[in-house]
Amino acid sequence: MTRFDRYVLVRFLAASGLLLVLLIVTFVVLDYVEYVDDFLDRGATQKDVFSTYYLHYIPEIVRLVSPLAVFLGAIYTTARLAQSMQLAALRSAGVSVWRYARPFVLAGFAITAALFAFNGWVVPRANAVVHDFQNRYYREAPEERTGSEIVRQLAPDAILAVGYFDREEGRAIRITALQLDTASGGLPSGVLQRIDAPQMEWIDTLRTWRLTTVTTRTFDARGGETLRQATQLDTAFSVLPRDLAQSDRDAERMTIPEARAYVESLGRAGVRERGRPIVSLQSKLSYPLANLILVLLAVPLASRRRRGGQAAQLVLGLGVAFLYLAMQKTMEPLGYVGDIPPVAAAWIPHAVFALVALLAIWRSHRV
């Protein structure tokens, strides 16, 4: 690494770090002004708000604003080099845009890798605390659970119906499990077995469900019925407690492996509305790339001197960042409801702006 690379890298990281701190402080202040009355009205103390809520909310803020901080840091650093004629001197000496962009790209790769781990494992654990705090102390808790009248397909020939599930206790009531006759290979032609129980509880140490006061009815081909009753029955239904009481934010508090397993379990359980958890999982994988993509876009955008100097460069950068964020926020709800594939909703904005960044570098190299 040359002296020029180290000079650029130090200035870029210093500018990005300062902008990140300023954005975090701004975000916290605005959030505090909007929600503090709601928190205090529900019984939270100022100590709870800062030592629990905001302490654990900062990782999510870092996840959200780090691409903007990195982008503006690259814009600022490159614009300063352009305004001081240093880039012009390099270009006249035959140095390509790829060469003087190298320290930015190396830093972009390092930041992307670090934030991939940070977003995939640290942020979900912090989000779990934040969501719990919001549900207890925000008067309009943002989380909606589907805990009543739940039907899950356990297998092509098995269905589980639950009247109500208490997520906190891991206990369900009014249980009916059906084993269907699919011997013909087509649509179910009847019921082979029915299990009814007033209550079912998740036993975490055994990783199984325990039914109490169980009634089992087995039906034969001639229409006969065999009735059996038991005070207790352990059974390994292919659903977990989290599959029975989903909320629209479950995947946000899961690590990448947990979110992937969660999405797969929803598929096995026959849940059709999986758009939001799929988008959330794919966003954990794709969103860190925004840091690298915006760095690649910032260098060619700011490498030419413009009227208005660095202020004009920063305004241009903010406009581009707004378009990037607007595309993400527009695509994600379409993936939630299935208007477009959830995977595409998470990746299309990054693919579009990656292409824009490469075209911008190519044009800057040609000029």
TORDREN-918561 format. One record per residue (C-alpha): chain; x, y, z. Coordinates in Angstrom, 2 decimals. Example, Ala and Ser with C-alpha at 12.3 -4.5 7.8 and 13.67 -1.06 7.14 Angstrom:
BEGIN
<r unit="A" east="12.30" north="-4.50" up="7.80"/>
<r unit="A" east="13.67" north="-1.06" up="7.14"/>
***
This chain:
BEGIN
<r unit="A" east="0.00" north="0.00" up="0.00"/>
<r unit="A" east="1.44" north="3.36" up="-1.08"/>
<r unit="A" east="1.57" north="6.57" up="0.91"/>
<r unit="A" east="-1.30" north="7.92" up="-1.21"/>
<r unit="A" east="-3.43" north="4.85" up="-0.38"/>
<r unit="A" east="-2.80" north="5.26" up="3.34"/>
<r unit="A" east="-3.53" north="9.00" up="3.14"/>
<r unit="A" east="-6.86" north="8.40" up="1.38"/>
<r unit="A" east="-7.80" north="5.48" up="3.63"/>
<r unit="A" east="-7.21" north="7.42" up="6.87"/>
<r unit="A" east="-9.20" north="10.42" up="5.64"/>
<r unit="A" east="-12.03" north="8.24" up="4.33"/>
<r unit="A" east="-12.38" north="6.19" up="7.52"/>
<r unit="A" east="-12.16" north="9.30" up="9.72"/>
<r unit="A" east="-14.86" north="11.08" up="7.70"/>
<r unit="A" east="-17.11" north="8.01" up="7.63"/>
<r unit="A" east="-16.70" north="7.42" up="11.38"/>
<r unit="A" east="-17.53" north="11.03" up="12.22"/>
<r unit="A" east="-20.58" north="10.99" up="9.97"/>
<r unit="A" east="-21.72" north="7.70" up="11.50"/>
<r unit="A" east="-21.57" north="9.18" up="15.01"/>
<r unit="A" east="-23.45" north="12.30" up="13.90"/>
<r unit="A" east="-26.15" north="10.21" up="12.22"/>
<r unit="A" east="-26.55" north="8.00" up="15.31"/>
<r unit="A" east="-26.92" north="11.03" up="17.58"/>
<r unit="A" east="-29.43" north="12.63" up="15.20"/>
<r unit="A" east="-31.42" north="9.40" up="14.96"/>
<r unit="A" east="-31.52" north="8.94" up="18.75"/>
<r unit="A" east="-32.57" north="12.56" up="19.38"/>
<r unit="A" east="-35.40" north="12.42" up="16.84"/>
<r unit="A" east="-36.59" north="9.05" up="18.13"/>
<r unit="A" east="-36.43" north="10.24" up="21.73"/>
<r unit="A" east="-38.50" north="13.36" up="20.99"/>
<r unit="A" east="-41.15" north="11.28" up="19.24"/>
<r unit="A" east="-41.52" north="8.35" up="21.64"/>
<r unit="A" east="-40.32" north="9.33" up="25.12"/>
<r unit="A" east="-43.77" north="10.45" up="26.30"/>
<r unit="A" east="-45.27" north="7.11" up="25.28"/>
<r unit="A" east="-42.55" north="5.19" up="27.11"/>
<r unit="A" east="-42.83" north="7.24" up="30.29"/>
<r unit="A" east="-46.65" north="7.10" up="30.26"/>
<r unit="A" east="-46.47" north="3.29" up="30.27"/>
<r unit="A" east="-44.15" north="3.20" up="33.30"/>
<r unit="A" east="-40.65" north="3.21" up="31.85"/>
<r unit="A" east="-38.02" north="5.33" up="33.60"/>
<r unit="A" east="-35.43" north="7.55" up="31.95"/>
<r unit="A" east="-32.81" north="5.01" up="33.01"/>
<r unit="A" east="-34.77" north="2.23" up="31.28"/>
<r unit="A" east="-35.10" north="4.31" up="28.13"/>
<r unit="A" east="-31.37" north="4.98" up="27.79"/>
<r unit="A" east="-29.72" north="1.97" up="29.43"/>
<r unit="A" east="-32.04" north="-0.63" up="27.88"/>
<r unit="A" east="-33.84" north="0.78" up="24.86"/>
<r unit="A" east="-31.31" north="3.10" up="23.22"/>
<r unit="A" east="-28.30" north="1.05" up="24.25"/>
<r unit="A" east="-29.73" north="-1.89" up="22.30"/>
<r unit="A" east="-31.24" north="0.27" up="19.56"/>
<r unit="A" east="-27.87" north="1.69" up="18.48"/>
<r unit="A" east="-26.84" north="-1.53" up="16.61"/>
<r unit="A" east="-30.00" north="-1.27" up="14.47"/>
<r unit="A" east="-29.26" north="2.42" up="13.82"/>
<r unit="A" east="-25.71" north="1.50" up="12.77"/>
<r unit="A" east="-27.12" north="-1.10" up="10.39"/>
<r unit="A" east="-29.48" north="1.44" up="8.84"/>
<r unit="A" east="-27.19" north="4.45" up="8.50"/>
<r unit="A" east="-23.77" north="2.87" up="7.87"/>
<r unit="A" east="-24.21" north="2.85" up="4.05"/>
<r unit="A" east="-25.12" north="6.54" up="4.13"/>
<r unit="A" east="-22.16" north="7.38" up="6.38"/>
<r unit="A" east="-19.74" north="5.41" up="4.19"/>
<r unit="A" east="-21.17" north="6.96" up="1.02"/>
<r unit="A" east="-20.96" north="10.54" up="2.28"/>
<r unit="A" east="-17.49" north="9.83" up="3.69"/>
<r unit="A" east="-16.31" north="8.66" up="0.26"/>
<r unit="A" east="-18.02" north="11.63" up="-1.43"/>
<r unit="A" east="-16.36" north="14.09" up="0.97"/>
<r unit="A" east="-12.89" north="12.56" up="0.70"/>
<r unit="A" east="-12.99" north="12.24" up="-3.09"/>
<r unit="A" east="-14.40" north="15.76" up="-3.50"/>
<r unit="A" east="-11.57" north="17.20" up="-1.42"/>
<r unit="A" east="-9.03" north="15.43" up="-3.61"/>
<r unit="A" east="-10.79" north="16.73" up="-6.71"/>
<r unit="A" east="-11.09" north="20.32" up="-5.47"/>
<r unit="A" east="-7.40" north="20.41" up="-4.53"/>
<r unit="A" east="-6.50" north="19.22" up="-8.05"/>
<r unit="A" east="-4.80" north="16.08" up="-6.73"/>
<r unit="A" east="-7.03" north="13.80" up="-8.82"/>
<r unit="A" east="-6.43" north="15.93" up="-11.90"/>
<r unit="A" east="-2.69" north="15.54" up="-11.38"/>
<r unit="A" east="-3.08" north="11.77" up="-11.06"/>
<r unit="A" east="-5.19" north="11.58" up="-14.20"/>
<r unit="A" east="-2.70" north="13.66" up="-16.18"/>
<r unit="A" east="0.02" north="11.26" up="-15.03"/>
<r unit="A" east="-1.95" north="8.36" up="-16.51"/>
<r unit="A" east="-3.39" north="6.98" up="-13.25"/>
<r unit="A" east="-6.79" north="5.36" up="-13.92"/>
<r unit="A" east="-9.91" north="5.82" up="-11.83"/>
<r unit="A" east="-9.60" north="2.17" up="-10.75"/>
<r unit="A" east="-6.17" north="2.88" up="-9.29"/>
<r unit="A" east="-7.05" north="5.86" up="-7.14"/>
<r unit="A" east="-10.31" north="4.17" up="-6.17"/>
<r unit="A" east="-8.38" north="1.18" up="-4.76"/>
<r unit="A" east="-8.18" north="2.35" up="-1.12"/>
<r unit="A" east="-11.92" north="3.11" up="-1.17"/>
<r unit="A" east="-12.72" north="-0.31" up="-2.61"/>
<r unit="A" east="-10.51" north="-2.13" up="-0.10"/>
<r unit="A" east="-12.15" north="-0.26" up="2.75"/>
<r unit="A" east="-15.58" north="-0.97" up="1.22"/>
<r unit="A" east="-14.90" north="-4.71" up="1.15"/>
<r unit="A" east="-13.67" north="-4.67" up="4.77"/>
<r unit="A" east="-16.66" north="-2.64" up="5.98"/>
<r unit="A" east="-19.09" north="-4.88" up="4.08"/>
<r unit="A" east="-17.59" north="-8.04" up="5.61"/>
<r unit="A" east="-17.65" north="-6.55" up="9.12"/>
<r unit="A" east="-21.23" north="-5.35" up="8.79"/>
<r unit="A" east="-22.36" north="-8.69" up="7.35"/>
<r unit="A" east="-21.29" north="-10.33" up="10.62"/>
<r unit="A" east="-22.59" north="-7.41" up="12.68"/>
<r unit="A" east="-26.00" north="-7.32" up="10.94"/>
<r unit="A" east="-26.36" north="-11.09" up="10.88"/>
<r unit="A" east="-25.52" north="-11.87" up="14.51"/>
<r unit="A" east="-25.20" north="-8.77" up="16.73"/>
<r unit="A" east="-28.18" north="-6.69" up="15.52"/>
<r unit="A" east="-30.78" north="-9.50" up="15.90"/>
<r unit="A" east="-29.88" north="-10.05" up="19.58"/>
<r unit="A" east="-30.16" north="-6.32" up="20.24"/>
<r unit="A" east="-33.44" north="-6.14" up="18.30"/>
<r unit="A" east="-34.97" north="-8.79" up="20.56"/>
<r unit="A" east="-34.45" north="-6.47" up="23.57"/>
<r unit="A" east="-35.73" north="-3.44" up="21.64"/>
<r unit="A" east="-38.90" north="-5.20" up="20.48"/>
<r unit="A" east="-39.63" north="-6.46" up="23.98"/>
<r unit="A" east="-39.20" north="-2.94" up="25.37"/>
<r unit="A" east="-41.49" north="-1.48" up="22.68"/>
<r unit="A" east="-44.17" north="-4.09" up="23.32"/>
<r unit="A" east="-44.16" north="-3.32" up="27.04"/>
<r unit="A" east="-43.84" north="0.45" up="27.01"/>
<r unit="A" east="-45.19" north="1.71" up="23.70"/>
<r unit="A" east="-48.93" north="2.33" up="23.81"/>
<r unit="A" east="-49.38" north="1.15" up="20.24"/>
<r unit="A" east="-47.12" north="-1.87" up="20.26"/>
<r unit="A" east="-45.92" north="-2.44" up="16.70"/>
<r unit="A" east="-46.04" north="-6.20" up="16.87"/>
<r unit="A" east="-49.07" north="-8.17" up="15.81"/>
<r unit="A" east="-49.19" north="-11.84" up="16.64"/>
<r unit="A" east="-51.33" north="-14.46" up="14.99"/>
<r unit="A" east="-51.99" north="-16.59" up="18.05"/>
<r unit="A" east="-55.65" north="-17.56" up="17.56"/>
<r unit="A" east="-57.31" north="-20.13" up="15.29"/>
<r unit="A" east="-54.08" north="-21.42" up="13.78"/>
<r unit="A" east="-53.96" north="-24.14" up="11.14"/>
<r unit="A" east="-50.64" north="-25.64" up="10.07"/>
<r unit="A" east="-49.91" north="-28.38" up="7.53"/>
<r unit="A" east="-47.43" north="-30.73" up="9.18"/>
<r unit="A" east="-46.99" north="-32.90" up="6.10"/>
<r unit="A" east="-48.92" north="-33.58" up="2.86"/>
<r unit="A" east="-51.17" north="-35.93" up="4.85"/>
<r unit="A" east="-51.20" north="-34.23" up="8.29"/>
<r unit="A" east="-52.86" north="-31.06" up="9.62"/>
<r unit="A" east="-52.69" north="-29.41" up="13.03"/>
<r unit="A" east="-55.35" north="-26.97" up="14.27"/>
<r unit="A" east="-54.82" north="-24.86" up="17.43"/>
<r unit="A" east="-57.51" north="-22.72" up="19.05"/>
<r unit="A" east="-55.05" north="-20.41" up="20.80"/>
<r unit="A" east="-51.31" north="-20.33" up="21.48"/>
<r unit="A" east="-49.65" north="-18.47" up="24.34"/>
<r unit="A" east="-46.18" north="-17.64" up="23.08"/>
<r unit="A" east="-44.78" north="-16.64" up="26.47"/>
<r unit="A" east="-45.86" north="-19.88" up="28.17"/>
<r unit="A" east="-45.30" north="-22.16" up="25.18"/>
<r unit="A" east="-48.80" north="-23.57" up="25.70"/>
<r unit="A" east="-51.63" north="-24.19" up="23.23"/>
<r unit="A" east="-55.31" north="-24.96" up="23.87"/>
<r unit="A" east="-58.02" north="-26.71" up="21.83"/>
<r unit="A" east="-55.78" north="-29.02" up="19.81"/>
<r unit="A" east="-56.88" north="-31.13" up="16.85"/>
<r unit="A" east="-54.45" north="-33.16" up="14.73"/>
<r unit="A" east="-55.65" north="-34.99" up="11.61"/>
<r unit="A" east="-53.93" north="-37.82" up="9.72"/>
<r unit="A" east="-55.40" north="-37.92" up="6.21"/>
<r unit="A" east="-55.76" north="-40.84" up="3.80"/>
<r unit="A" east="-53.62" north="-40.05" up="0.74"/>
<r unit="A" east="-52.95" north="-43.65" up="-0.31"/>
<r unit="A" east="-54.41" north="-42.99" up="-3.77"/>
<r unit="A" east="-51.69" north="-40.41" up="-4.42"/>
<r unit="A" east="-54.16" north="-37.62" up="-5.15"/>
<r unit="A" east="-56.36" north="-35.49" up="-2.95"/>
<r unit="A" east="-57.09" north="-36.81" up="0.57"/>
<r unit="A" east="-60.00" north="-39.23" up="0.47"/>
<r unit="A" east="-60.74" north="-39.29" up="4.19"/>
<r unit="A" east="-59.40" north="-39.15" up="7.74"/>
<r unit="A" east="-57.35" north="-42.02" up="9.12"/>
<r unit="A" east="-56.79" north="-40.64" up="12.62"/>
<r unit="A" east="-57.90" north="-37.69" up="14.72"/>
<r unit="A" east="-56.24" north="-36.56" up="17.96"/>
<r unit="A" east="-58.02" north="-34.08" up="20.24"/>
<r unit="A" east="-56.68" north="-32.48" up="23.42"/>
<r unit="A" east="-57.68" north="-29.45" up="25.47"/>
<r unit="A" east="-54.05" north="-28.45" up="26.03"/>
<r unit="A" east="-50.59" north="-28.90" up="24.51"/>
<r unit="A" east="-47.30" north="-27.69" up="26.02"/>
<r unit="A" east="-43.82" north="-27.39" up="24.52"/>
<r unit="A" east="-41.16" north="-29.32" up="26.48"/>
<r unit="A" east="-37.93" north="-27.61" up="25.52"/>
<r unit="A" east="-35.58" north="-30.14" up="27.11"/>
<r unit="A" east="-37.14" north="-32.97" up="25.07"/>
<r unit="A" east="-37.89" north="-30.83" up="21.99"/>
<r unit="A" east="-41.38" north="-32.28" up="21.86"/>
<r unit="A" east="-45.02" north="-31.37" up="22.45"/>
<r unit="A" east="-46.89" north="-32.84" up="25.43"/>
<r unit="A" east="-50.65" north="-33.21" up="25.10"/>
<r unit="A" east="-52.88" north="-33.77" up="28.14"/>
<r unit="A" east="-56.27" north="-35.53" up="28.38"/>
<r unit="A" east="-55.87" north="-36.93" up="24.89"/>
<r unit="A" east="-58.60" north="-38.56" up="22.81"/>
<r unit="A" east="-57.45" north="-40.52" up="19.75"/>
<r unit="A" east="-59.90" north="-41.74" up="17.13"/>
<r unit="A" east="-58.69" north="-44.19" up="14.46"/>
<r unit="A" east="-60.92" north="-44.90" up="11.45"/>
<r unit="A" east="-60.80" north="-47.96" up="9.23"/>
<r unit="A" east="-61.82" north="-48.41" up="5.60"/>
<r unit="A" east="-65.25" north="-49.78" up="6.54"/>
<r unit="A" east="-66.20" north="-46.71" up="8.55"/>
<r unit="A" east="-65.42" north="-48.22" up="11.92"/>
<r unit="A" east="-63.89" north="-46.18" up="14.71"/>
<r unit="A" east="-61.48" north="-47.09" up="17.51"/>
<r unit="A" east="-61.43" north="-44.76" up="20.50"/>
<r unit="A" east="-58.49" north="-44.42" up="22.87"/>
<r unit="A" east="-57.94" north="-42.01" up="25.73"/>
<r unit="A" east="-54.78" north="-41.09" up="27.61"/>
<r unit="A" east="-53.93" north="-38.61" up="30.33"/>
<r unit="A" east="-50.72" north="-37.60" up="28.56"/>
<r unit="A" east="-49.09" north="-38.03" up="25.16"/>
<r unit="A" east="-45.71" north="-36.80" up="23.90"/>
<r unit="A" east="-45.58" north="-36.27" up="20.17"/>
<r unit="A" east="-43.07" north="-34.76" up="17.76"/>
<r unit="A" east="-45.19" north="-32.48" up="15.59"/>
<r unit="A" east="-43.02" north="-30.85" up="12.91"/>
<r unit="A" east="-43.67" north="-27.33" up="14.20"/>
<r unit="A" east="-41.86" north="-25.24" up="16.78"/>
<r unit="A" east="-43.44" north="-22.74" up="19.18"/>
<r unit="A" east="-42.29" north="-19.85" up="17.00"/>
<r unit="A" east="-44.19" north="-21.38" up="14.07"/>
<r unit="A" east="-47.48" north="-21.18" up="15.95"/>
<r unit="A" east="-47.29" north="-17.55" up="17.06"/>
<r unit="A" east="-45.63" north="-15.51" up="14.38"/>
<r unit="A" east="-45.35" north="-11.77" up="14.38"/>
<r unit="A" east="-44.40" north="-9.50" up="11.53"/>
<r unit="A" east="-41.00" north="-8.91" up="13.17"/>
<r unit="A" east="-39.88" north="-12.41" up="14.18"/>
<r unit="A" east="-37.09" north="-12.71" up="11.60"/>
<r unit="A" east="-35.66" north="-9.31" up="12.61"/>
<r unit="A" east="-34.51" north="-10.72" up="15.95"/>
<r unit="A" east="-33.00" north="-13.89" up="14.54"/>
<r unit="A" east="-29.46" north="-14.50" up="13.37"/>
<r unit="A" east="-28.96" north="-15.52" up="9.76"/>
<r unit="A" east="-28.94" north="-19.31" up="10.49"/>
<r unit="A" east="-31.99" north="-18.93" up="12.77"/>
<r unit="A" east="-33.88" north="-16.87" up="10.19"/>
<r unit="A" east="-33.10" north="-19.40" up="7.46"/>
<r unit="A" east="-34.32" north="-22.27" up="9.65"/>
<r unit="A" east="-37.40" north="-20.23" up="10.55"/>
<r unit="A" east="-38.33" north="-19.64" up="6.92"/>
<r unit="A" east="-37.83" north="-23.32" up="6.15"/>
<r unit="A" east="-39.99" north="-24.33" up="9.12"/>
<r unit="A" east="-42.78" north="-22.04" up="7.92"/>
<r unit="A" east="-42.63" north="-23.76" up="4.56"/>
<r unit="A" east="-42.85" north="-27.20" up="6.18"/>
<r unit="A" east="-45.76" north="-26.01" up="8.31"/>
<r unit="A" east="-47.71" north="-24.91" up="5.22"/>
<r unit="A" east="-47.64" north="-21.18" up="5.98"/>
<r unit="A" east="-48.40" north="-19.30" up="2.78"/>
<r unit="A" east="-47.72" north="-15.73" up="3.90"/>
<r unit="A" east="-43.94" north="-15.92" up="4.23"/>
<r unit="A" east="-43.06" north="-12.80" up="2.29"/>
<r unit="A" east="-41.93" north="-10.67" up="5.22"/>
<r unit="A" east="-39.62" north="-13.25" up="6.88"/>
<r unit="A" east="-38.11" north="-14.14" up="3.49"/>
<r unit="A" east="-37.46" north="-10.47" up="2.70"/>
<r unit="A" east="-35.97" north="-10.01" up="6.17"/>
<r unit="A" east="-33.64" north="-13.00" up="5.72"/>
<r unit="A" east="-32.52" north="-11.90" up="2.28"/>
<r unit="A" east="-31.99" north="-8.35" up="3.51"/>
<r unit="A" east="-29.59" north="-9.65" up="6.16"/>
<r unit="A" east="-27.57" north="-11.09" up="3.28"/>
<r unit="A" east="-27.91" north="-8.23" up="0.79"/>
<r unit="A" east="-28.00" north="-5.01" up="2.81"/>
<r unit="A" east="-24.30" north="-5.01" up="3.83"/>
<r unit="A" east="-23.44" north="-4.88" up="0.11"/>
<r unit="A" east="-24.89" north="-1.36" up="0.04"/>
<r unit="A" east="-21.71" north="-0.16" up="1.76"/>
<r unit="A" east="-19.48" north="-1.44" up="-1.04"/>
<r unit="A" east="-21.87" north="-0.41" up="-3.84"/>
<r unit="A" east="-22.19" north="3.15" up="-2.56"/>
<r unit="A" east="-18.41" north="3.45" up="-2.21"/>
<r unit="A" east="-18.03" north="2.36" up="-5.84"/>
<r unit="A" east="-20.64" north="4.94" up="-6.83"/>
<r unit="A" east="-19.22" north="7.76" up="-4.72"/>
<r unit="A" east="-15.74" north="7.85" up="-6.26"/>
<r unit="A" east="-16.75" north="8.57" up="-9.89"/>
<r unit="A" east="-19.55" north="10.94" up="-8.79"/>
<r unit="A" east="-17.21" north="13.11" up="-6.74"/>
<r unit="A" east="-14.03" north="12.79" up="-8.80"/>
<r unit="A" east="-14.82" north="15.83" up="-10.96"/>
<r unit="A" east="-14.80" north="19.41" up="-9.79"/>
<r unit="A" east="-18.27" north="20.97" up="-9.76"/>
<r unit="A" east="-19.65" north="24.41" up="-9.22"/>
<r unit="A" east="-20.45" north="24.81" up="-5.55"/>
<r unit="A" east="-17.48" north="22.69" up="-4.46"/>
<r unit="A" east="-17.86" north="20.07" up="-1.75"/>
<r unit="A" east="-21.33" north="21.30" up="-0.76"/>
<r unit="A" east="-22.63" north="20.52" up="-4.24"/>
<r unit="A" east="-20.98" north="17.09" up="-4.10"/>
<r unit="A" east="-22.63" north="16.28" up="-0.76"/>
<r unit="A" east="-26.05" north="17.42" up="-2.00"/>
<r unit="A" east="-25.65" north="15.20" up="-5.06"/>
<r unit="A" east="-24.62" north="12.33" up="-2.82"/>
<r unit="A" east="-27.63" north="12.77" up="-0.57"/>
<r unit="A" east="-29.89" north="12.71" up="-3.62"/>
<r unit="A" east="-28.40" north="9.44" up="-4.85"/>
<r unit="A" east="-28.57" north="7.88" up="-1.38"/>
<r unit="A" east="-32.23" north="8.93" up="-1.11"/>
<r unit="A" east="-33.04" north="7.24" up="-4.43"/>
<r unit="A" east="-31.28" north="4.06" up="-3.25"/>
<r unit="A" east="-33.19" north="4.02" up="0.04"/>
<r unit="A" east="-36.48" north="4.89" up="-1.69"/>
<r unit="A" east="-36.09" north="1.94" up="-4.08"/>
<r unit="A" east="-35.43" north="-0.43" up="-1.17"/>
<r unit="A" east="-38.42" north="0.83" up="0.82"/>
<r unit="A" east="-40.63" north="0.59" up="-2.27"/>
<r unit="A" east="-39.60" north="-2.95" up="-3.19"/>
<r unit="A" east="-39.75" north="-4.52" up="0.28"/>
<r unit="A" east="-43.54" north="-4.12" up="0.83"/>
<r unit="A" east="-44.13" north="-5.60" up="-2.63"/>
<r unit="A" east="-42.16" north="-8.64" up="-1.51"/>
<r unit="A" east="-44.10" north="-8.83" up="1.78"/>
<r unit="A" east="-47.43" north="-9.28" up="-0.02"/>
<r unit="A" east="-46.07" north="-11.37" up="-2.88"/>
<r unit="A" east="-46.57" north="-8.87" up="-5.71"/>
<r unit="A" east="-42.97" north="-9.67" up="-6.63"/>
<r unit="A" east="-40.83" north="-12.59" up="-5.38"/>
<r unit="A" east="-39.53" north="-11.77" up="-1.88"/>
<r unit="A" east="-35.96" north="-12.68" up="-2.85"/>
<r unit="A" east="-36.12" north="-10.26" up="-5.79"/>
<r unit="A" east="-37.52" north="-7.52" up="-3.53"/>
<r unit="A" east="-34.44" north="-7.74" up="-1.32"/>
<r unit="A" east="-31.84" north="-7.94" up="-4.11"/>
<r unit="A" east="-33.12" north="-5.82" up="-7.03"/>
<r unit="A" east="-32.23" north="-2.38" up="-5.52"/>
<r unit="A" east="-28.66" north="-3.50" up="-4.85"/>
<r unit="A" east="-28.32" north="-5.06" up="-8.30"/>
<r unit="A" east="-29.61" north="-1.88" up="-9.97"/>
<r unit="A" east="-27.27" north="0.44" up="-8.09"/>
<r unit="A" east="-24.32" north="-1.93" up="-8.49"/>
<r unit="A" east="-24.86" north="-1.67" up="-12.24"/>
<r unit="A" east="-25.13" north="2.12" up="-11.98"/>
<r unit="A" east="-21.88" north="2.24" up="-10.00"/>
<r unit="A" east="-20.01" north="0.12" up="-12.55"/>
<r unit="A" east="-21.34" north="2.26" up="-15.42"/>
<r unit="A" east="-20.29" north="5.43" up="-13.59"/>
<r unit="A" east="-16.76" north="4.09" up="-13.07"/>
<r unit="A" east="-16.59" north="2.97" up="-16.71"/>
<r unit="A" east="-17.65" north="6.41" up="-17.95"/>
<r unit="A" east="-15.20" north="8.14" up="-15.61"/>
<r unit="A" east="-12.44" north="5.86" up="-16.91"/>
<r unit="A" east="-13.32" north="6.66" up="-20.53"/>
<r unit="A" east="-13.34" north="10.43" up="-20.04"/>
***
